[in-house]
């Protein structure tokens, strides 16, 4: 049994089409189809079947695609042990990161990893919660987030490591009456106008909780992905917004206030395919990101205590 055939079947299971597999693996569609035929001939069983204008895995194909995860993970574990035997791991790690988390996690981790001979290829992105898991097909580490738990939606089959729990604060125009409060409750904010996020983005769950706790609907006037634009709209008194505490910089006309009475913290999580998570350089990269997060939180705690 050729491991390359198992890997090909796994790629087809996760990407859904020969064309997508060809693009991801830098091959032609005909080359992928030829390899599938070779795999069927070698294994003596049908692995794919036609459906519409494309193909899908047979039961045997799905069985082998699922088995590929265990095989690739075992091989990656052996490679990691070999890396440790040789000395500290070196290589390249492809990271896709939520923009607001990348801002405070990645710069410090890059410096540490560079000193260890590990290069990082960074892609910043901002997608709905369930789509972060999809990025793991093409990246070694994906930094995403969730307000509902330590495993973001869609990432149940991935290896996940919580990097930090970050408070989500309410951004209020500095001249607004709520700016005079030290903290806010759902009843304080439910009748305000909001600058929200697109459907499926984690911060939306906070407003859903506000509506549920108070029994009243929340009015959202704009739906914005970019936190800087949201800040600008708050400063212009368009509405309130929810912003992550660690990466929201001081801005004229805007103050941040904690929201009590609902879950207003997000899990920032590093996700990887199980086999990639076993690679020594990937483990080192995740450890560096987690260390940066811990130092940042500790520094903020010291500053807050000093101010208090």
C-alpha positions as a Markdown table, in Angstrom:
| # | Residue | x | y | z |
|---|---|---|---|---|
| 1 | Unk | 0.0 | 0.0 | 0.0 |
| 2 | Unk | 1.5 | 3.3 | -1.1 |
| 3 | Unk | 1.2 | 6.1 | 1.4 |
| 4 | Unk | 1.0 | 8.6 | -1.4 |
| 5 | Unk | -2.2 | 7.0 | -2.5 |
| 6 | Unk | -3.7 | 7.4 | 1.0 |
| 7 | Unk | -2.6 | 11.1 | 1.1 |
| 8 | Unk | -4.3 | 11.6 | -2.3 |
| 9 | Unk | -7.5 | 10.1 | -1.1 |
| 10 | Unk | -7.4 | 12.3 | 2.0 |
| 11 | Unk | -6.9 | 15.4 | -0.1 |
| 12 | Unk | -9.9 | 14.4 | -2.3 |
| 13 | Unk | -12.0 | 13.8 | 0.8 |
| 14 | Unk | -11.2 | 17.2 | 2.2 |
| 15 | Unk | -11.2 | 19.3 | -0.9 |
| 16 | Unk | -14.0 | 17.7 | -2.8 |
| 17 | Unk | -12.9 | 17.7 | -6.4 |
| 18 | Unk | -10.0 | 16.6 | -8.6 |
| 19 | Unk | -9.5 | 20.2 | -9.7 |
| 20 | Unk | -9.1 | 21.4 | -6.1 |
| 21 | Unk | -6.7 | 18.6 | -5.3 |
| 22 | Unk | -4.7 | 19.4 | -8.5 |
| 23 | Unk | -4.4 | 23.1 | -7.6 |
| 24 | Unk | -3.4 | 22.4 | -4.0 |
| 25 | Unk | -0.8 | 19.8 | -4.9 |
| 26 | Unk | 0.6 | 21.7 | -7.9 |
| 27 | Unk | -0.4 | 19.0 | -10.4 |
| 28 | Unk | -2.6 | 18.8 | -13.4 |
| 29 | Unk | -6.1 | 17.3 | -13.1 |
| 30 | Unk | -5.2 | 14.5 | -15.5 |
| 31 | Unk | -2.2 | 13.6 | -13.3 |
| 32 | Unk | -4.4 | 13.4 | -10.3 |
| 33 | Unk | -6.9 | 11.2 | -12.2 |
| 34 | Unk | -4.1 | 9.0 | -13.4 |
| 35 | Unk | -2.8 | 8.5 | -9.8 |
| 36 | Unk | -6.3 | 7.6 | -8.7 |
| 37 | Unk | -6.5 | 4.9 | -11.4 |
| 38 | Unk | -3.1 | 3.6 | -10.4 |
| 39 | Unk | -4.3 | 3.4 | -6.7 |
| 40 | Unk | -7.4 | 1.5 | -7.7 |
| 41 | Unk | -5.3 | -0.9 | -9.8 |
| 42 | Unk | -2.8 | -1.5 | -7.0 |
| 43 | Unk | -5.4 | -1.9 | -4.3 |
| 44 | Unk | -7.8 | -3.9 | -6.4 |
| 45 | Unk | -10.9 | -1.9 | -5.4 |
| 46 | Unk | -12.9 | 1.0 | -6.7 |
| 47 | Unk | -12.0 | 4.2 | -4.8 |
| 48 | Unk | -14.0 | 6.8 | -6.6 |
| 49 | Unk | -17.3 | 6.9 | -8.5 |
| 50 | Unk | -19.0 | 9.4 | -10.8 |
| 51 | Unk | -21.5 | 11.9 | -9.4 |
| 52 | Unk | -22.9 | 14.6 | -11.6 |
| 53 | Unk | -19.9 | 16.1 | -13.5 |
| 54 | Unk | -17.4 | 15.1 | -10.9 |
| 55 | Unk | -16.5 | 12.2 | -8.7 |
| 56 | Unk | -16.8 | 11.2 | -5.1 |
| 57 | Unk | -15.1 | 8.6 | -2.9 |
| 58 | Unk | -16.6 | 5.1 | -2.5 |
| 59 | Unk | -17.0 | 3.5 | 0.9 |
| 60 | Unk | -13.5 | 2.0 | 0.4 |
| 61 | Unk | -12.1 | 5.3 | -0.7 |
| 62 | Unk | -13.5 | 7.0 | 2.5 |
| 63 | Unk | -12.1 | 4.3 | 4.7 |
| 64 | Unk | -8.6 | 4.7 | 3.3 |
| 65 | Unk | -8.9 | 8.6 | 3.4 |
| 66 | Unk | -9.7 | 8.4 | 7.1 |
| 67 | Unk | -6.9 | 5.9 | 7.7 |
| 68 | Unk | -4.5 | 8.3 | 6.0 |
| 69 | Unk | -4.9 | 10.7 | 9.0 |
| 70 | Unk | -3.5 | 8.0 | 11.3 |
| 71 | Unk | -0.7 | 7.0 | 8.9 |
| 72 | Unk | 0.4 | 10.6 | 8.3 |
| 73 | Unk | 0.2 | 11.4 | 12.0 |
| 74 | Unk | 2.4 | 8.4 | 12.9 |
| 75 | Unk | 4.9 | 9.4 | 10.2 |
| 76 | Unk | 5.0 | 13.0 | 11.4 |
| 77 | Unk | 5.6 | 11.8 | 15.0 |
| 78 | Unk | 8.6 | 9.7 | 13.8 |
| 79 | Unk | 10.0 | 12.6 | 11.9 |
| 80 | Unk | 9.6 | 14.8 | 14.9 |
| 81 | Unk | 11.6 | 12.3 | 17.0 |
| 82 | Unk | 14.3 | 12.3 | 14.4 |
| 83 | Unk | 14.4 | 16.1 | 14.4 |
| 84 | Unk | 14.9 | 16.0 | 18.2 |
| 85 | Unk | 17.7 | 13.4 | 17.7 |
| 86 | Unk | 19.4 | 15.7 | 15.2 |
| 87 | Unk | 19.1 | 18.7 | 17.5 |
| 88 | Unk | 16.7 | 21.6 | 17.5 |
| 89 | Unk | 14.2 | 21.6 | 14.6 |
| 90 | Unk | 14.6 | 24.0 | 11.7 |
| 91 | Unk | 12.4 | 24.6 | 8.7 |
| 92 | Unk | 9.4 | 26.7 | 7.6 |
| 93 | Unk | 6.0 | 27.0 | 9.1 |
| 94 | Unk | 3.0 | 28.3 | 7.2 |
| 95 | Unk | 0.7 | 30.3 | 9.5 |
| 96 | Unk | -2.7 | 31.7 | 8.7 |
| 97 | Unk | -3.9 | 34.1 | 11.4 |
| 98 | Unk | -6.9 | 36.1 | 12.4 |
| 99 | Unk | -5.7 | 39.7 | 11.9 |
| 100 | Unk | -6.5 | 41.0 | 15.4 |
| 101 | Unk | -4.8 | 38.0 | 17.1 |
| 102 | Unk | -1.8 | 38.1 | 14.8 |
| 103 | Unk | -1.1 | 41.7 | 15.8 |
| 104 | Unk | -0.2 | 40.8 | 19.4 |
| 105 | Unk | 0.9 | 37.2 | 19.0 |
| 106 | Unk | 2.9 | 36.9 | 15.9 |
| 107 | Unk | 5.6 | 39.6 | 16.0 |
| 108 | Unk | 7.1 | 38.3 | 19.3 |
| 109 | Unk | 6.9 | 34.7 | 18.1 |
| 110 | Unk | 8.6 | 35.5 | 14.8 |
| 111 | Unk | 11.7 | 36.8 | 16.7 |
| 112 | Unk | 11.9 | 33.8 | 18.9 |
| 113 | Unk | 11.5 | 31.3 | 16.1 |
| 114 | Unk | 13.9 | 33.1 | 13.8 |
| 115 | Unk | 16.6 | 32.7 | 16.5 |
| 116 | Unk | 15.8 | 29.0 | 16.4 |
| 117 | Unk | 16.2 | 28.8 | 12.6 |
| 118 | Unk | 12.5 | 28.5 | 12.0 |
| 119 | Unk | 11.0 | 30.7 | 9.3 |
| 120 | Unk | 7.4 | 31.7 | 9.3 |
| 121 | Unk | 5.3 | 32.3 | 6.2 |
| 122 | Unk | 2.4 | 34.4 | 7.5 |
| 123 | Unk | -1.0 | 35.0 | 5.9 |
| 124 | Unk | -3.4 | 37.4 | 7.7 |
| 125 | Unk | -7.1 | 36.6 | 7.2 |
| 126 | Unk | -10.5 | 37.4 | 8.6 |
| 127 | Unk | -13.3 | 34.9 | 7.9 |
| 128 | Unk | -16.3 | 33.5 | 9.7 |
| 129 | Unk | -15.6 | 31.1 | 12.6 |
| 130 | Unk | -16.4 | 27.9 | 10.7 |
| 131 | Unk | -14.1 | 28.8 | 7.8 |
| 132 | Unk | -10.9 | 28.9 | 9.9 |
| 133 | Unk | -10.8 | 25.1 | 9.9 |
| 134 | Unk | -10.8 | 25.0 | 6.1 |
| 135 | Unk | -7.5 | 27.0 | 6.1 |
| 136 | Unk | -5.7 | 24.1 | 7.8 |
| 137 | Unk | -5.7 | 22.2 | 4.5 |
| 138 | Unk | -3.1 | 24.7 | 3.2 |
| 139 | Unk | -1.4 | 25.9 | 6.3 |
| 140 | Unk | 0.6 | 24.3 | 9.1 |
| 141 | Unk | -1.0 | 26.4 | 11.8 |
| 142 | Unk | -4.3 | 28.4 | 11.7 |
| 143 | Unk | -5.0 | 31.0 | 14.4 |
| 144 | Unk | -8.7 | 31.4 | 14.8 |
| 145 | Unk | -11.2 | 32.3 | 17.5 |
| 146 | Unk | -14.5 | 31.4 | 19.0 |
| 147 | Unk | -16.8 | 32.7 | 21.7 |
| 148 | Unk | -18.5 | 29.4 | 22.3 |
| 149 | Unk | -15.6 | 27.1 | 23.3 |
| 150 | Unk | -12.0 | 26.1 | 23.0 |
| 151 | Unk | -12.6 | 24.3 | 19.7 |
| 152 | Unk | -13.9 | 26.6 | 17.0 |
| 153 | Unk | -16.8 | 25.4 | 14.9 |
| 154 | Unk | -15.6 | 23.1 | 12.1 |
| 155 | Unk | -12.3 | 22.3 | 13.9 |
| 156 | Unk | -13.5 | 19.2 | 15.7 |
| 157 | Unk | -11.1 | 16.9 | 13.8 |
| 158 | Unk | -8.1 | 19.3 | 14.1 |
| 159 | Unk | -5.5 | 19.4 | 16.8 |
| 160 | Unk | -6.3 | 22.6 | 18.8 |
| 161 | Unk | -4.3 | 24.6 | 21.4 |
| 162 | Unk | -5.8 | 27.5 | 23.3 |
| 163 | Unk | -3.3 | 30.4 | 23.1 |
| 164 | Unk | -5.2 | 32.9 | 25.2 |
| 165 | Unk | -8.6 | 34.0 | 26.5 |
| 166 | Unk | -9.2 | 37.6 | 25.5 |
| 167 | Unk | -11.9 | 39.9 | 26.9 |
| 168 | Unk | -14.3 | 41.5 | 24.4 |
| 169 | Unk | -15.1 | 45.1 | 25.5 |
| 170 | Unk | -17.8 | 47.6 | 24.4 |
| 171 | Unk | -16.4 | 50.5 | 22.5 |
| 172 | Unk | -18.4 | 53.6 | 23.4 |
| 173 | Unk | -18.1 | 57.2 | 22.1 |
| 174 | Unk | -16.3 | 59.2 | 24.8 |
| 175 | Unk | -19.1 | 61.7 | 25.0 |
| 176 | Unk | -21.8 | 59.0 | 25.5 |
| 177 | Unk | -23.5 | 58.7 | 28.9 |
| 178 | Unk | -22.3 | 55.1 | 29.1 |
| 179 | Unk | -18.7 | 56.2 | 29.0 |
| 180 | Unk | -19.1 | 57.4 | 32.6 |
| 181 | Unk | -19.7 | 53.8 | 33.8 |
| 182 | Unk | -16.8 | 51.6 | 34.9 |
| 183 | Unk | -18.5 | 48.5 | 33.4 |
| 184 | Unk | -21.7 | 47.8 | 31.5 |
| 185 | Unk | -24.5 | 45.3 | 31.7 |
| 186 | Unk | -26.8 | 43.9 | 29.0 |
| 187 | Unk | -29.6 | 46.2 | 30.1 |
| 188 | Unk | -27.2 | 49.2 | 29.8 |
| 189 | Unk | -26.5 | 48.4 | 26.1 |
| 190 | Unk | -29.5 | 46.5 | 24.6 |
| 191 | Unk | -31.3 | 49.6 | 23.4 |
| 192 | Unk | -28.3 | 51.2 | 21.8 |
| 193 | Unk | -27.5 | 51.2 | 18.1 |
| 194 | Unk | -24.6 | 48.8 | 17.2 |
| 195 | Unk | -21.9 | 48.5 | 14.7 |
| 196 | Unk | -21.8 | 44.7 | 14.4 |
| 197 | Unk | -20.0 | 42.0 | 12.5 |
| 198 | Unk | -21.2 | 39.9 | 9.5 |
| 199 | Unk | -23.3 | 36.8 | 10.2 |
| 200 | Unk | -21.2 | 33.8 | 11.4 |
| 201 | Unk | -18.5 | 35.9 | 13.0 |
| 202 | Unk | -17.9 | 35.2 | 16.7 |
| 203 | Unk | -18.6 | 38.6 | 18.1 |
| 204 | Unk | -22.2 | 38.2 | 16.9 |
| 205 | Unk | -22.8 | 35.7 | 19.7 |
| 206 | Unk | -22.3 | 38.5 | 22.3 |
| 207 | Unk | -25.1 | 40.6 | 20.9 |
| 208 | Unk | -27.3 | 37.4 | 20.7 |
| 209 | Unk | -26.6 | 36.9 | 24.4 |
| 210 | Unk | -27.5 | 40.5 | 25.2 |
| 211 | Unk | -30.8 | 40.1 | 23.4 |
| 212 | Unk | -31.5 | 36.7 | 25.1 |
| 213 | Unk | -30.7 | 38.0 | 28.6 |
| 214 | Unk | -32.8 | 41.1 | 28.3 |
| 215 | Unk | -35.6 | 39.7 | 26.1 |
| 216 | Unk | -35.3 | 42.6 | 23.7 |
| 217 | Unk | -33.9 | 42.8 | 20.2 |
| 218 | Unk | -30.6 | 44.5 | 19.4 |
| 219 | Unk | -30.4 | 47.1 | 16.6 |
| 220 | Unk | -27.4 | 46.7 | 14.3 |
| 221 | Unk | -26.9 | 49.5 | 11.8 |
| 222 | Unk | -23.7 | 48.4 | 10.1 |
| 223 | Unk | -21.8 | 45.0 | 9.8 |
| 224 | Unk | -18.1 | 45.5 | 9.6 |
| 225 | Unk | -15.2 | 43.0 | 9.5 |
| 226 | Unk | -12.4 | 45.4 | 10.2 |
| 227 | Unk | -11.9 | 46.5 | 13.8 |
| 228 | Unk | -10.3 | 49.8 | 12.8 |
| 229 | Unk | -13.3 | 50.8 | 10.7 |
| 230 | Unk | -15.6 | 49.8 | 13.6 |
| 231 | Unk | -13.5 | 52.1 | 15.9 |
| 232 | Unk | -13.9 | 55.0 | 13.5 |
| 233 | Unk | -17.6 | 54.5 | 13.3 |
| 234 | Unk | -17.8 | 54.5 | 17.1 |
| 235 | Unk | -15.8 | 57.7 | 17.2 |
| 236 | Unk | -18.2 | 59.2 | 14.7 |
| 237 | Unk | -21.1 | 58.2 | 17.1 |
| 238 | Unk | -22.6 | 55.8 | 14.6 |
| 239 | Unk | -23.1 | 53.3 | 17.4 |
| 240 | Unk | -21.4 | 51.1 | 19.9 |
| 241 | Unk | -19.2 | 48.2 | 18.9 |
| 242 | Unk | -17.5 | 45.1 | 20.4 |
| 243 | Unk | -13.7 | 45.1 | 20.2 |
| 244 | Unk | -10.9 | 42.8 | 21.5 |
| 245 | Unk | -9.2 | 44.3 | 24.4 |
| 246 | Unk | -5.6 | 43.3 | 23.6 |
| 247 | Unk | -5.4 | 44.9 | 20.2 |
| 248 | Unk | -7.6 | 47.9 | 20.4 |
| 249 | Unk | -5.3 | 50.9 | 20.6 |
| 250 | Unk | -6.2 | 54.2 | 22.3 |
| 251 | Unk | -8.2 | 56.4 | 20.0 |
| 252 | Unk | -9.6 | 59.9 | 20.4 |
| 253 | Unk | -13.3 | 59.8 | 20.9 |
| 254 | Unk | -13.5 | 56.1 | 22.0 |
| 255 | Unk | -13.4 | 54.4 | 25.4 |
| 256 | Unk | -13.6 | 50.7 | 26.2 |
| 257 | Unk | -15.8 | 49.3 | 28.9 |
| 258 | Unk | -16.1 | 45.7 | 30.1 |
| 259 | Unk | -19.4 | 43.9 | 29.5 |
| 260 | Unk | -20.7 | 41.9 | 32.5 |
| 261 | Unk | -23.6 | 39.4 | 32.6 |
| 262 | Unk | -22.9 | 37.6 | 29.3 |
| 263 | Unk | -19.9 | 35.7 | 28.0 |
| 264 | Unk | -17.7 | 38.4 | 26.5 |
| 265 | Unk | -14.4 | 36.6 | 26.1 |
| 266 | Unk | -13.0 | 34.8 | 23.1 |
| 267 | Unk | -10.8 | 31.7 | 22.9 |
| 268 | Unk | -7.9 | 32.4 | 20.5 |
| 269 | Unk | -6.9 | 29.0 | 19.2 |
| 270 | Unk | -4.1 | 27.5 | 17.1 |
| 271 | Unk | -5.4 | 24.7 | 14.9 |
| 272 | Unk | -3.5 | 22.2 | 12.7 |
| 273 | Unk | -4.1 | 18.9 | 10.9 |
| 274 | Unk | -3.3 | 16.1 | 13.3 |
| 275 | Unk | -0.3 | 15.0 | 11.3 |
| 276 | Unk | 1.1 | 18.5 | 10.9 |
| 277 | Unk | 0.6 | 19.2 | 14.6 |
| 278 | Unk | 3.2 | 16.4 | 15.3 |
| 279 | Unk | 5.9 | 18.1 | 13.3 |
| 280 | Unk | 8.7 | 19.4 | 15.6 |
| 281 | Unk | 8.7 | 22.9 | 13.9 |
| 282 | Unk | 5.0 | 23.2 | 14.2 |
| 283 | Unk | 5.0 | 22.3 | 17.9 |
| 284 | Unk | 7.8 | 24.8 | 18.5 |
| 285 | Unk | 5.8 | 27.5 | 16.7 |
| 286 | Unk | 2.7 | 26.8 | 18.7 |
| 287 | Unk | 4.7 | 26.9 | 21.9 |
| 288 | Unk | 6.2 | 30.2 | 20.9 |
| 289 | Unk | 2.8 | 31.7 | 20.2 |
| 290 | Unk | 1.5 | 30.5 | 23.6 |
| 291 | Unk | 4.5 | 31.8 | 25.4 |
| 292 | Unk | 4.0 | 35.2 | 23.8 |
| 293 | Unk | 0.4 | 35.2 | 24.8 |
| 294 | Unk | 1.2 | 34.3 | 28.4 |
| 295 | Unk | 3.8 | 37.1 | 28.7 |
| 296 | Unk | 1.5 | 39.6 | 27.2 |
| 297 | Unk | -1.3 | 38.7 | 29.6 |
| 298 | Unk | 1.1 | 38.8 | 32.6 |
| 299 | Unk | 2.4 | 42.2 | 31.5 |
| 300 | Unk | -1.1 | 43.6 | 31.3 |
| 301 | Unk | -2.0 | 42.1 | 34.7 |
| 302 | Unk | 1.0 | 43.9 | 36.3 |
| 303 | Unk | 0.1 | 47.2 | 34.6 |
| 304 | Unk | -3.5 | 46.9 | 35.7 |
| 305 | Unk | -2.5 | 46.1 | 39.3 |
| 306 | Unk | -0.1 | 49.0 | 39.3 |
| 307 | Unk | -2.8 | 51.4 | 38.0 |
| 308 | Unk | -5.2 | 50.1 | 40.7 |
